[in-house]
């Protein structure tokens, strides 16, 4: 099982090199130039392949592995190198990657390629018959980078990769304001393996102006802003409903965390004031317009994902606190007093971190706070029940944070919320376009009530907010991701 990649610092594209020549890379400035913009890992033996756990972005492979280090018959078998690359890619099947075989004898290996294509993960692309042993190393790496960007575009189209709206606009603004972009600037992508921040000098290496900045030991790059803008123009736009649903979900999620909602759901108070219309009540959509129904259906799912993300981060930080406490072995009263003071300090820091996370999640970057919500106040983190998995009452609170009267914490089909999710109105129309069986989704992982567009939107939204191991707590999300 490949380990999750979460890179907060800008990094280079990871390239695995499977070759039949141990000395393929020159030990000179040409190699140092490549190592300035790529993380290179040479695979010379089966143990190298089996022992590497970090997913590669590009696999450059000879069609066999026989070399001066590995001289076994198996390593010299037809397509051994290509097979090794496929095995590496299968270790992280959702990770977008490119495999580039190079040989002078492509025709001899077409049958093996056809066989290996059957085992190729959907997110992996094989560039066949485009490079050969005669391809110069610089040109080979430029081809690899160009193909990898194509794989990222395909990954965004399929929902395996997410480039957020905020990140896209940030890069567009940089491209508009500058003729060239610094190679140390980054682009942030989300995949099933985690967050990746690629240096632009690596991600756009084939279009970069690379200069020697240190006598053959250090290199820097600048990228024409037109190249970055042109690539961004290739990206598929999120479905129109996505942005509207995200804005609506964040609004309801924020109100669910307000002091007003806290008094109703945790304090047992009865709401005597005019509440905000609940999410499925009809004020936010028109049952005769499928697009508006999709918006509220997605808003329900997005609000749930925001809550799962928030609670997961709280849980992770709480685990840090438990580890700290259990690792202490105070032997005297002075040490114990110091430990209690340190615990109080860490508790305060923990609450501040969670509060900052709440603030971040509560608003769309670049947008002003909703003045209508300001008077509701924001409950403190200590007031929340932050246990996973979510209970039906938690879902009700997200959909109807300020109910008229007392809250009814049920999603049953015979209750108000259950009827709205799965039932029909007096005209015989489903209240939100089609049934959305949240109980089946959350308790059984049954995602049959989501259509293809909704699954793609959920996958894209989850990539931004929830790490790849979240499926252990949300089986339905795991099915959407694999779907």
C-alpha positions in Angstrom: 0.0 0.0 0.0 1.5 3.3 -1.1 1.8 5.9 1.6 -0.2 9.1 1.5 1.6 12.2 0.1 0.8 15.4 1.8 3.3 18.1 0.8 2.9 21.5 2.3 6.2 22.7 1.0 6.6 23.1 -2.8 8.2 20.0 -4.3 9.3 18.6 -7.6 7.7 16.0 -9.8 8.7 12.5 -8.7 10.2 10.4 -11.5 10.9 6.7 -11.3 13.5 5.5 -13.8 13.6 1.8 -14.7 16.5 1.1 -17.0 18.9 -1.6 -18.2 21.9 0.7 -17.8 23.1 1.5 -14.3 25.0 4.5 -15.5 22.2 6.1 -17.5 22.5 9.5 -15.8 25.6 11.6 -16.4 27.5 12.7 -13.3 27.8 16.3 -14.4 25.9 19.6 -14.6 23.3 18.0 -16.9 22.3 15.6 -14.1 22.4 18.4 -11.5 20.1 20.4 -13.7 17.6 17.6 -13.8 17.9 17.0 -10.1 17.1 20.7 -9.5 13.6 20.2 -11.0 12.8 16.5 -10.5 13.0 14.0 -7.7 14.7 11.1 -9.5 14.8 7.5 -8.3 16.6 4.9 -10.4 15.1 1.4 -10.2 17.7 -1.2 -11.1 16.4 -4.4 -9.3 13.0 -5.9 -8.4 13.9 -5.0 -4.7 14.1 -1.4 -5.7 10.6 -1.6 -7.2 9.1 -3.5 -4.3 10.7 -1.4 -1.6 9.6 2.0 -2.9 6.3 3.1 -1.4 6.0 6.8 -2.4 3.9 7.0 -5.5 5.7 8.3 -8.6 4.2 10.9 -10.9 6.1 9.7 -14.0 7.6 6.3 -14.7 10.3 6.3 -17.4 11.0 2.7 -18.3 13.1 0.5 -20.6 11.2 -2.6 -21.7 13.5 -4.8 -19.7 15.5 -4.5 -16.5 18.7 -6.5 -17.3 21.7 -4.4 -16.3 25.0 -4.7 -14.6 23.4 -4.8 -11.1 20.6 -7.3 -12.0 21.5 -10.0 -14.5 18.8 -12.5 -13.9 16.8 -14.1 -16.7 13.6 -12.7 -15.3 14.9 -9.1 -15.5 15.8 -9.6 -19.1 12.3 -11.0 -20.0 10.3 -9.1 -22.6 8.6 -6.0 -21.1 10.0 -6.6 -17.6 10.7 -2.9 -17.2 7.2 -2.0 -18.3 5.7 -4.6 -16.0 7.7 -3.1 -13.1 6.2 0.3 -13.8 2.7 -1.1 -13.9 3.3 -2.8 -10.6 4.4 0.5 -9.1 1.4 2.3 -10.4 -1.0 -0.3 -9.1 0.2 0.4 -5.5 -1.6 3.8 -5.7 -4.4 3.2 -8.2 -6.1 6.6 -7.7 -2.8 8.5 -8.1 -2.5 10.3 -11.5 0.7 9.1 -13.3 2.3 8.7 -16.7 4.3 5.7 -17.8 6.7 6.3 -20.7 8.3 3.2 -22.2 11.3 3.8 -24.5 12.9 1.3 -26.8 14.0 0.8 -30.4 11.7 -2.2 -30.8 8.1 -1.2 -30.0 6.6 -3.7 -32.4 8.1 -6.6 -30.5 6.2 -5.7 -27.4 2.7 -4.8 -28.5 1.1 -8.0 -27.2 2.7 -7.4 -23.7 1.4 -3.9 -23.8 -2.1 -5.0 -24.6 -2.0 -7.4 -21.7 -0.6 -4.8 -19.2 -3.2 -2.3 -20.3 -5.8 -4.6 -18.7 -4.2 -4.1 -15.3 -3.4 -0.4 -15.7 -5.2 1.8 -13.1 -7.6 4.3 -14.6 -5.6 7.3 -13.6 -2.4 6.1 -15.3 -1.6 7.0 -18.9 0.9 5.1 -21.0 2.7 7.1 -23.7 3.4 4.5 -26.4 5.7 4.7 -29.4 6.6 8.4 -28.8 10.2 8.2 -27.5 13.1 5.8 -28.1 16.6 5.1 -27.1 17.6 7.9 -29.5 15.7 10.6 -27.6 18.0 13.0 -25.8 17.6 13.1 -22.0 16.5 16.8 -21.9 13.9 16.2 -24.5 12.7 13.1 -22.7 12.1 15.0 -19.5 10.3 17.8 -21.4 8.0 15.2 -23.0 7.4 13.6 -19.5 6.4 16.9 -18.0 4.1 17.8 -20.9 2.4 14.4 -20.7 2.0 14.6 -16.9 0.1 17.9 -17.2 -2.2 16.2 -19.7 -2.7 13.4 -17.1 -3.6 16.1 -14.5 -6.2 17.6 -16.9 -7.7 14.1 -17.4 -7.6 13.5 -13.6 -9.6 16.7 -13.1 -12.2 15.6 -15.7 -12.6 12.2 -14.0 -12.7 13.6 -10.4 -9.4 12.0 -9.4 -7.6 15.4 -9.1 -9.0 18.7 -7.8 -7.6 22.2 -8.5 -9.7 24.5 -6.4 -11.4 27.6 -7.7 -9.4 29.7 -5.3 -6.1 28.3 -6.5 -7.0 28.6 -10.2 -7.9 32.3 -9.7 -4.7 32.9 -7.7 -2.6 31.5 -10.6 -4.6 33.5 -13.2 -4.0 36.7 -11.2 -0.3 36.0 -11.1 -0.2 35.3 -14.8 -2.1 38.6 -15.5 0.2 40.6 -13.3 3.6 39.2 -14.4 5.2 38.5 -17.8 7.1 35.6 -16.2 6.5 33.5 -13.1 9.2 32.4 -10.7 10.0 28.7 -10.9 9.8 28.5 -7.1 6.1 29.6 -7.2 3.8 26.6 -6.7 0.5 25.1 -7.9 -1.6 23.2 -5.3 -3.5 20.1 -6.3 -5.5 17.6 -4.4 -5.5 13.8 -5.1 -6.5 10.7 -3.3 -2.9 10.5 -2.0 -3.1 14.0 -0.4 -2.2 17.6 -1.1 0.5 18.2 -3.6 2.3 21.6 -4.1 4.4 21.4 -7.2 7.1 24.0 -8.0 6.2 25.7 -11.3 9.8 25.2 -12.4 9.1 21.4 -12.3 5.5 21.4 -13.4 6.3 23.6 -16.5 9.8 22.5 -17.0 9.3 22.0 -20.7 8.4 25.7 -21.2 10.7 27.2 -18.6 13.7 29.4 -19.1 16.3 27.6 -17.0 19.5 29.5 -16.0 22.6 28.3 -14.2 22.7 30.2 -10.9 25.7 28.5 -9.2 28.5 27.2 -11.4 26.6 24.1 -12.6 25.3 23.2 -9.1 22.2 25.4 -8.8 19.6 26.2 -11.4 16.6 28.5 -11.4 13.7 28.8 -13.8 11.1 31.3 -14.9 8.0 30.4 -16.8 6.2 32.6 -19.4 2.9 33.5 -17.8 1.2 32.8 -21.2 2.1 29.1 -20.8 0.5 29.0 -17.4 -2.6 30.8 -18.5 -2.9 28.6 -21.6 -2.8 25.4 -19.5 -5.4 26.8 -17.0 -7.7 27.4 -20.0 -7.6 23.6 -20.8 -9.1 22.7 -17.4 -12.7 21.6 -17.3 -14.9 23.9 -15.4 -16.7 22.6 -12.3 -20.4 21.9 -13.0 -22.5 25.0 -12.6 -24.2 23.7 -9.6 -20.9 23.1 -7.7 -20.1 26.7 -6.7 -23.7 27.5 -5.8 -24.0 24.3 -3.7 -20.7 25.1 -2.0 -21.8 28.6 -1.0 -25.1 27.4 0.3 -23.5 24.5 2.2 -21.0 26.8 3.9 -23.9 29.2 4.9 -25.9 26.4 6.6 -22.8 24.8 8.1 -21.9 28.2 9.7 -25.4 28.7 11.1 -25.3 25.2 12.5 -22.3 26.2 14.5 -23.8 29.5 15.7 -24.8 30.3 19.3 -28.4 30.5 18.2 -28.3 26.9 16.9 -26.3 25.8 20.0 -29.1 27.0 22.3 -31.7 25.0 20.3 -29.8 21.7 19.8 -27.7 21.5 22.8 -29.6 23.6 25.3 -33.1 22.3 24.5 -34.4 25.8 23.9 -37.4 26.4 21.7 -36.9 28.8 18.8 -39.5 31.6 19.2 -38.0 33.9 16.5 -38.3 33.7 12.8 -35.8 31.0 11.8 -33.8 30.7 8.6 -35.8 28.6 6.0 -34.4 25.1 6.2 -32.4 23.7 3.3 -35.0 21.4 1.7 -38.1 23.5 2.5 -38.5 24.9 -1.0 -37.2 28.4 -0.5 -33.8 27.5 -1.9 -34.9 25.5 -5.0 -37.7 25.1 -7.5 -39.0 21.5 -7.8 -39.6 22.0 -11.5 -36.0 23.1 -12.2 -33.6 20.1 -12.0 -30.6 22.3 -11.8 -31.8 24.0 -8.6 -32.7 20.6 -7.1 -29.2 19.4 -7.8 -27.8 22.5 -6.0 -29.7 21.7 -2.7 -28.9 18.0 -3.0 -25.2 18.8 -3.3 -25.4 21.4 -0.5 -26.7 18.7 1.9 -23.8 16.4 1.0 -21.2 19.3 1.0 -22.4 20.4 4.5 -21.9 16.9 5.7 -18.4 16.7 4.3 -17.5 20.1 5.9 -18.7 18.7 9.3 -16.7 15.4 8.8 -13.6 17.4 7.9 -14.0 19.7 10.9 -14.5 16.8 13.3 -11.6 14.8 11.8 -9.2 17.6 12.4 -10.4 18.0 15.9 -9.9 14.3 16.5 -6.4 14.3 15.0 -5.4 17.2 17.3 -7.1 15.5 20.3 -5.0 12.4 19.6 -1.9 14.6 19.7 -3.0 15.8 23.2 -3.5 12.2 24.4 -0.1 11.1 23.1 1.5 14.0 24.9 -0.3 13.2 28.2 0.5 9.5 28.1 4.1 10.1 27.2 4.7 12.1 30.4 6.1 10.4 33.6 6.1 13.0 36.3 8.1 11.9 39.4 7.5 14.8 41.8 5.0 17.5 42.6 7.0 20.2 40.8 7.1 18.2 37.6 3.4 17.4 37.9 2.5 21.1 38.4 4.6 21.9 35.3 2.8 19.2 33.4 -0.6 20.5 34.4 0.4 24.0 33.3 1.7 22.7 30.0 -1.5 20.7 29.5 -3.6 23.9 30.1 -1.4 25.8 27.7 -1.8 23.1 25.0 -5.5 22.9 25.6 -5.7 26.6 25.0 -3.6 26.3 21.8 -5.8 23.3 20.7 -9.0 25.4 21.1 -7.4 28.2 19.2 -6.4 26.0 16.3 -9.8 24.5 16.1 -11.4 27.9 16.2 -9.2 29.1 13.4 -10.2 26.0 11.4 -13.8 26.9 12.1 -13.2 30.4 10.8 -11.5 29.1 7.7 -14.3 26.7 6.9 -17.0 29.1 7.6 -16.3 31.5 4.7 -15.4 31.2 1.1 -11.9 32.7 0.5 -12.1 36.2 -0.9 -15.7 36.7 0.0 -17.1 38.9 2.6 -19.0 37.5 5.6 -22.7 37.3 5.3 -24.1 40.2 7.3 -27.4 38.3 7.9 -25.5 35.8 9.9 -23.4 38.1 12.0 -26.0 38.6 14.7 -26.2 34.8 15.3 -22.8 34.7 16.9 -20.3 31.8 16.8 -20.4 29.1 19.4 -17.1 28.1 21.0 -15.5 24.8 20.1 -16.0 23.4 23.6 -19.8 23.6 23.0 -19.7 21.1 20.1 -20.2 17.4 20.0 -17.3 16.5 17.7 -17.6 12.7 17.6 -17.6 10.6 14.4 -19.5 9.1 12.7 -22.3 11.7 12.4 -25.6 10.9 14.0 -29.1 11.7 12.4 -29.4 14.6 14.7 -26.2 16.1 13.4 -27.5 15.9 9.9 -30.8 17.5 10.9 -28.9 20.4 12.5 -26.9 21.0 9.3 -30.1 21.0 7.2 -32.3 23.0 9.6 -30.0 24.9 12.1 -32.7 27.3 13.2 -36.0 25.3 13.2 -39.3 26.8 14.2 -40.1 25.5 17.7 -38.1 22.6 19.0 -35.8 20.4 16.9 -36.9 17.0 15.8 -33.7 14.9 15.5 -34.9 12.2 13.1 -34.4 11.4 9.4 -37.1 8.7 9.4 -39.3 8.5 6.3 -42.4 9.3 8.3 -40.9 12.5 9.8 -40.5 15.9 8.3 -36.9 15.6 7.2 -37.2 12.1 5.9 -40.2 13.0 3.8 -38.4 15.9 2.2 -35.4 13.8 1.3 -37.3 10.8 -0.1 -40.9 11.7 -0.5 -43.2 13.5 -3.0 -45.1 16.8 -2.6 -48.9 17.2 -3.2 -48.3 17.4 -6.9 -46.6 14.0 -7.0 -43.1 15.4 -7.6 -40.2 14.4 -5.5 -39.4 17.3 -3.3 -35.8 17.6 -4.4 -35.9 16.2 -7.9 -35.1 12.6 -6.9 -35.0 10.7 -3.6 -31.8 11.3 -1.5 -31.7 8.5 1.0 -29.2 9.8 3.5 -29.8 7.0 5.9 -28.8 4.4 3.3 -25.9 6.5 2.2 -24.5 7.1 5.7 -25.3 3.8 7.4 -24.9 1.4 4.5 -22.6 3.2 2.1 -25.4 2.9 -0.5 -24.7 5.7 -3.1 -27.3 4.5 -5.6 -29.4 7.7 -5.1 -26.5 9.9 -6.4 -26.2 10.4 -10.1 -22.9 10.6 -12.0 -22.6 14.4 -11.8 -23.3 14.4 -8.1 -20.7 11.7 -7.5 -18.1 13.7 -9.4 -18.9 16.9 -7.5 -18.7 15.1 -4.1 -15.4 13.5 -5.1 -14.0 16.9 -6.1 -15.3 18.6 -2.9 -13.9 15.8 -0.7 -10.5 15.9 -2.3 -10.1 19.5 -1.0 -11.3 18.9 2.5 -10.8 15.2 3.6 -7.7 13.1 3.5 -7.6 9.8 1.6 -8.0 7.6 4.7 -11.4 9.1 5.6 -13.2 6.2 4.0 -12.6 4.3 7.3 -15.2 6.6 8.9 -17.3 7.4 5.8 -17.7 4.2 3.7 -20.1 6.0 1.3 -17.4 8.5 0.5 -14.9 5.7 -0.1 -17.4 4.2 -2.6 -17.8 7.6 -4.4 -14.0 7.9 -4.6 -13.6 4.4 -6.1 -16.7 4.8 -8.2 
